[in-house]
Amino acid sequence: MSIRWLSALIFVLSWPVLAADHGAAHFFFYRINPGDEAKFEAGYQRHLDWHRQHRDPLTWYGWTVEDGERDGFFVDASVGEPYEAFDHRVDLADDAADAKVHVSPYVTPTGRPTFQLLRKVSTATPLEDKEPSKRVQVTFVSVRPGHERQFEQSLVVSRKALLSMREAPAHTWYRLVTGGESTQYMLMVARDDWASFDRFHEDVPALLAGDEGALRAFSAAVRDMRTEMWRYRPELSNLTKTGP
């Protein structure tokens, strides 16, 4: 066995399996019907008013996708709660009826994946802390079945590298639970503006460049990656209060 392969094998076997964080992250993707953007935004704001009037305890974030294949899509999400919270949503039937009037005529739903926060490989959790950035760089990673352990172990190394970089923005990792290809992960990198790329632009392989075993494990595990930028829409969001 070569020294390189021995290094990779030692890396894979030396880390324990990461413990799961039970923070649920429910995402909903919508394609806005052509020409209905203004009607959708006005209707969605009215629907958020319904949530406020019914004292919905869930936090709802809204974004517009700015590039990639889903350019122009709207994304909303509820994060930072246990999975059980979605079993006790406020007046679900009336919620659906209100959405049918104010939102559904203007959009086509395209997906509703649920992710699990991986806090131990993340450097910060802006959404769970209700401190969203003005933009967020979102990378979806498809991992080969059976390589999840190696992939997550490589993220431990990337986190260590990030914590040593003064200009590194918040990196938050999630693992898909249901609603898509099962071996899928999502990385959200906080970005306030495009100038943030001048200060920090390293991707995960670059972060792993100093650890041959981790880089080899990551490269063997990843099947595909795609990235897009989302713009936070505070007027299309509802952040619940945590205090009195």
C-alpha positions in Angstrom: 0.0 0.0 0.0 1.4 3.4 -1.0 2.0 6.2 1.5 -0.8 8.3 -0.1 -3.4 5.6 0.2 -2.3 4.8 3.7 -2.7 8.5 4.7 -6.2 8.5 3.3 -7.2 5.3 5.1 -5.9 6.6 8.4 -7.9 9.8 7.9 -11.1 7.9 7.2 -10.7 5.6 10.2 -9.4 8.2 12.7 -12.6 10.3 13.0 -15.7 9.3 14.9 -19.1 9.5 13.1 -20.5 13.0 13.6 -23.4 13.3 16.0 -26.6 14.7 14.5 -28.0 18.1 15.4 -31.7 18.0 15.6 -32.3 21.5 14.2 -34.8 21.0 11.3 -34.6 23.2 8.2 -37.6 23.0 5.9 -37.2 24.7 2.4 -39.8 25.4 -0.2 -38.9 26.3 -3.8 -41.2 28.2 -6.2 -41.0 29.2 -9.8 -42.9 32.5 -10.2 -45.2 32.6 -13.2 -43.9 35.0 -15.9 -45.3 38.5 -15.4 -46.7 37.7 -11.9 -43.7 38.8 -9.8 -45.4 41.9 -8.4 -48.7 40.0 -7.7 -46.8 37.2 -6.0 -44.9 39.6 -3.7 -48.0 41.4 -2.7 -49.9 38.2 -2.1 -47.0 36.6 -0.2 -46.9 39.7 2.1 -50.6 39.3 2.8 -50.0 35.6 3.5 -47.2 36.5 6.0 -49.8 38.8 7.7 -52.0 35.8 8.2 -49.1 34.1 10.0 -48.5 37.1 12.2 -52.2 37.5 13.0 -52.4 33.8 14.0 -49.2 34.2 16.2 -47.3 31.6 14.2 -44.2 30.8 16.4 -42.2 29.6 13.4 -39.6 31.8 11.7 -40.0 32.2 7.9 -37.2 33.4 5.7 -37.6 34.4 2.1 -35.0 34.7 -0.8 -34.8 35.4 -4.5 -32.4 33.2 -6.4 -30.1 35.5 -8.4 -28.3 33.2 -10.8 -28.0 29.6 -12.0 -30.7 27.4 -13.4 -33.2 28.6 -10.9 -32.6 32.3 -11.5 -35.6 34.3 -10.4 -37.1 31.5 -8.2 -38.4 32.3 -4.8 -37.3 30.2 -1.8 -38.8 30.3 1.7 -37.7 28.3 4.7 -38.4 27.6 8.4 -35.3 26.7 10.4 -34.1 26.4 13.9 -36.9 24.3 15.4 -37.2 20.6 16.2 -38.9 18.4 13.6 -41.9 18.1 16.0 -42.7 21.8 15.5 -44.1 21.0 12.0 -46.6 18.5 13.6 -48.2 21.4 15.5 -48.4 24.2 12.9 -51.0 26.9 13.5 -54.4 26.2 11.8 -52.9 24.3 8.9 -56.1 24.1 7.0 -56.7 27.8 7.1 -53.1 28.4 6.3 -53.4 26.4 3.2 -56.7 28.1 2.2 -55.1 31.6 2.6 -52.0 30.5 0.6 -54.3 29.2 -2.2 -55.9 32.6 -2.5 -52.8 34.9 -2.1 -49.8 32.8 -3.3 -50.7 29.7 -5.4 -52.1 31.6 -8.4 -48.8 33.1 -9.1 -46.3 30.3 -8.6 -45.5 26.7 -9.4 -44.0 24.7 -6.5 -40.8 22.8 -7.6 -39.6 21.2 -4.4 -39.8 21.1 -0.6 -36.7 19.4 0.8 -36.1 19.1 4.6 -32.5 19.3 5.8 -30.8 18.7 9.1 -28.3 21.2 10.5 -24.8 19.8 11.0 -23.6 22.1 13.7 -20.4 20.4 14.4 -19.0 21.0 10.9 -20.4 24.6 10.7 -18.6 27.7 11.8 -21.8 29.6 12.6 -25.6 29.4 12.2 -26.9 32.8 11.1 -30.4 31.5 10.2 -30.9 29.6 13.4 -29.7 32.7 15.3 -32.0 34.9 13.3 -29.2 37.0 11.8 -29.5 36.4 8.1 -26.9 37.9 5.7 -28.0 40.1 2.8 -27.1 37.4 0.4 -26.1 33.7 0.8 -24.0 31.6 -1.5 -25.7 28.2 -1.6 -23.9 25.0 -2.7 -25.6 21.7 -3.2 -23.3 18.7 -3.0 -24.3 15.3 -4.2 -22.3 12.5 -2.5 -21.8 9.0 -3.7 -23.9 6.5 -1.6 -21.7 4.9 1.0 -19.3 7.8 1.2 -21.2 10.0 3.6 -18.9 9.2 6.6 -15.8 10.1 4.6 -17.4 13.3 3.3 -18.6 14.5 6.7 -15.2 13.7 8.2 -13.5 15.9 5.6 -15.8 18.8 6.7 -14.3 18.6 10.1 -11.0 19.5 8.5 -12.4 22.3 6.4 -14.1 23.8 9.5 -10.7 23.9 11.3 -9.2 25.7 8.4 -12.0 28.2 8.3 -11.7 29.0 12.0 -8.1 30.0 11.4 -9.0 32.6 8.7 -10.0 36.0 9.9 -12.0 37.0 6.8 -13.9 33.7 6.4 -17.7 34.2 6.4 -20.1 32.0 8.2 -20.3 28.5 6.8 -23.4 26.4 7.6 -23.8 22.8 6.6 -27.0 20.8 6.3 -27.7 17.1 5.4 -30.9 16.2 3.4 -33.4 14.3 5.4 -36.2 13.9 2.8 -37.5 15.5 -0.4 -34.7 14.7 -2.8 -31.6 12.6 -3.5 -30.8 11.1 -0.2 -27.1 11.6 -0.3 -27.3 15.4 -0.7 -25.8 18.2 1.4 -26.2 21.9 1.4 -23.6 24.6 2.3 -24.8 28.1 3.0 -22.0 30.8 3.0 -23.1 34.2 4.4 -22.4 37.0 1.9 -23.4 40.6 2.4 -22.1 41.8 -1.0 -20.0 40.8 -4.0 -17.0 42.5 -2.4 -17.0 39.7 0.1 -15.5 37.5 -2.7 -12.5 39.8 -2.8 -11.9 39.0 0.9 -12.7 35.3 0.8 -13.3 33.0 -2.1 -11.9 29.6 -1.1 -14.1 26.6 -1.8 -14.0 23.3 0.2 -11.2 21.7 -1.9 -9.1 24.8 -1.4 -9.7 24.6 2.4 -8.6 20.9 2.4 -5.4 21.5 0.3 -3.2 21.3 3.3 -4.5 17.8 4.3 -4.0 15.2 1.6 -6.1 12.5 3.3 -9.0 14.8 3.8 -8.8 16.1 0.2 -8.7 12.6 -1.1 -11.7 11.5 1.0 -13.7 14.6 -0.2 -12.8 14.1 -3.8 -13.7 10.4 -3.7 -17.0 11.1 -2.0 -18.4 14.0 -4.1 -20.3 13.2 -7.3 -21.5 16.7 -8.2 -21.6 20.3 -6.9 -23.6 23.3 -8.0 -23.8 26.8 -6.6 -26.2 29.7 -6.7 -26.6 33.0 -5.0 -29.7 33.9 -3.0 -30.8 37.5 -2.1 -32.5 37.8 1.3 -35.9 39.5 1.2 -36.7 40.9 4.6 -40.1 42.2 3.4 -40.9 38.6 2.4 -39.8 37.1 5.7 -41.2 36.8 9.2 -38.7 36.5 12.0 -40.4 35.6 15.3 -39.3 37.3 18.5 -37.4 35.3 21.1 -38.1 37.5 24.1 -41.1 39.2 25.8 
